[in-house]
């Protein structure tokens, strides 16, 4: 048990001293996850709203595909994204491989089904009489849309939180698409896996503590928004 206690002490020292290697991984993680979540929410919330709100041919099949995508392993997503953005892939000329932008693209693919599915579920659970009430009050299409979105805001926030949690803790995409390059594309999760494998237990704990702190901060913000 001594090495665990010593590891925590050394982890706090690394964080407090501003260890460059540790905070480089934190910075890379925040940049990639922020970009991926912005894209996922921008695309996922409207698609999820349409999937849950409207009736159209093939809706059941579309919902089945989205729900199936929730269970895709991150390694498989990393493999597919790698194939597309590698030099021999159709998007190879964009230069995304082994960059934070490439990691963000992979993480967007991971988060998008979560946002769509949970947003659609939130919309489906909305009171069906709301639409008729708004129409009877003279609401136009724009007012109807924004009023409906406001009604399911908590479900959309929960969708964003669930997607962010999945993105922050994934390893396969960051490892395969980013290459785990030190000072460049090494994220918190890939750094934890690498440093622990090298016997650098303290560095792994330090990064794990940062990951927990970020998750706690996101939950606190969500709780605050719900109260508001």
ChimeraX attribute file (.defattr): number of C-alpha atoms within 10 A of each C-alpha:
attribute: neighborCount
match mode: 1-to-1
recipient: residues
	/A:1	6
	/A:2	6
	/A:3	10
	/A:4	12
	/A:5	11
	/A:6	12
	/A:7	19
	/A:8	18
	/A:9	14
	/A:10	17
	/A:11	23
	/A:12	16
	/A:13	15
	/A:14	20
	/A:15	17
	/A:16	9
	/A:17	9
	/A:18	12
	/A:19	13
	/A:20	12
	/A:21	14
	/A:22	23
	/A:23	19
	/A:24	18
	/A:25	24
	/A:26	19
	/A:27	16
	/A:28	20
	/A:29	25
	/A:30	15
	/A:31	15
	/A:32	25
	/A:33	25
	/A:34	18
	/A:35	17
	/A:36	27
	/A:37	24
	/A:38	14
	/A:39	18
	/A:40	26
	/A:41	24
	/A:42	13
	/A:43	15
	/A:44	27
	/A:45	22
	/A:46	16
	/A:47	19
	/A:48	27
	/A:49	24
	/A:50	17
	/A:51	23
	/A:52	22
	/A:53	18
	/A:54	10
	/A:55	10
	/A:56	9
	/A:57	7
	/A:58	9
	/A:59	14
	/A:60	12
	/A:61	10
	/A:62	12
	/A:63	18
	/A:64	12
	/A:65	13
	/A:66	19
	/A:67	16
	/A:68	12
	/A:69	18
	/A:70	16
	/A:71	11
	/A:72	13
	/A:73	13
	/A:74	21
	/A:75	17
	/A:76	13
	/A:77	20
	/A:78	26
	/A:79	15
	/A:80	14
	/A:81	24
	/A:82	25
	/A:83	17
	/A:84	16
	/A:85	21
	/A:86	18
	/A:87	15
	/A:88	11
	/A:89	12
	/A:90	11
	/A:91	16
	/A:92	15
	/A:93	12
	/A:94	11
	/A:95	13
	/A:96	22
	/A:97	23
	/A:98	22
	/A:99	20
	/A:100	24
	/A:101	20
	/A:102	25
	/A:103	32
	/A:104	28
	/A:105	24
	/A:106	27
	/A:107	32
	/A:108	25
	/A:109	22
	/A:110	27
	/A:111	28
	/A:112	27
	/A:113	26
	/A:114	27
	/A:115	33
	/A:116	30
	/A:117	27
	/A:118	25
	/A:119	32
	/A:120	27
	/A:121	20
	/A:122	23
	/A:123	25
	/A:124	17
	/A:125	13
	/A:126	18
	/A:127	11
	/A:128	11
	/A:129	8
	/A:130	14
	/A:131	16
	/A:132	12
	/A:133	12
	/A:134	16
	/A:135	13
	/A:136	9
	/A:137	9
	/A:138	11
	/A:139	15
	/A:140	10
	/A:141	11
	/A:142	9
	/A:143	13
	/A:144	18
	/A:145	14
	/A:146	10
	/A:147	16
	/A:148	19
	/A:149	20
	/A:150	12
	/A:151	16
	/A:152	20
	/A:153	17
	/A:154	16
	/A:155	21
	/A:156	26
	/A:157	19
	/A:158	17
	/A:159	27
	/A:160	26
	/A:161	19
	/A:162	15
	/A:163	24
	/A:164	23
	/A:165	18
	/A:166	17
	/A:167	26
	/A:168	20
	/A:169	16
	/A:170	19
	/A:171	21
	/A:172	20
	/A:173	29
	/A:174	31
	/A:175	22
	/A:176	21
	/A:177	30
	/A:178	26
	/A:179	18
	/A:180	21
	/A:181	15
	/A:182	12
	/A:183	15
	/A:184	16
	/A:185	27
	/A:186	28
	/A:187	34
	/A:188	29
	/A:189	24
	/A:190	25
	/A:191	25
	/A:192	24
	/A:193	14
	/A:194	16
	/A:195	17
	/A:196	15
	/A:197	11
	/A:198	9
	/A:199	10
	/A:200	14
	/A:201	19
	/A:202	24
	/A:203	26
	/A:204	24
	/A:205	22
	/A:206	23
	/A:207	24
	/A:208	17
	/A:209	16
	/A:210	16
	/A:211	19
	/A:212	11
	/A:213	12
	/A:214	15
	/A:215	16
	/A:216	12
	/A:217	12
	/A:218	15
	/A:219	15
	/A:220	12
	/A:221	11
	/A:222	17
	/A:223	12
	/A:224	10
	/A:225	12
	/A:226	11
	/A:227	7
	/A:228	6
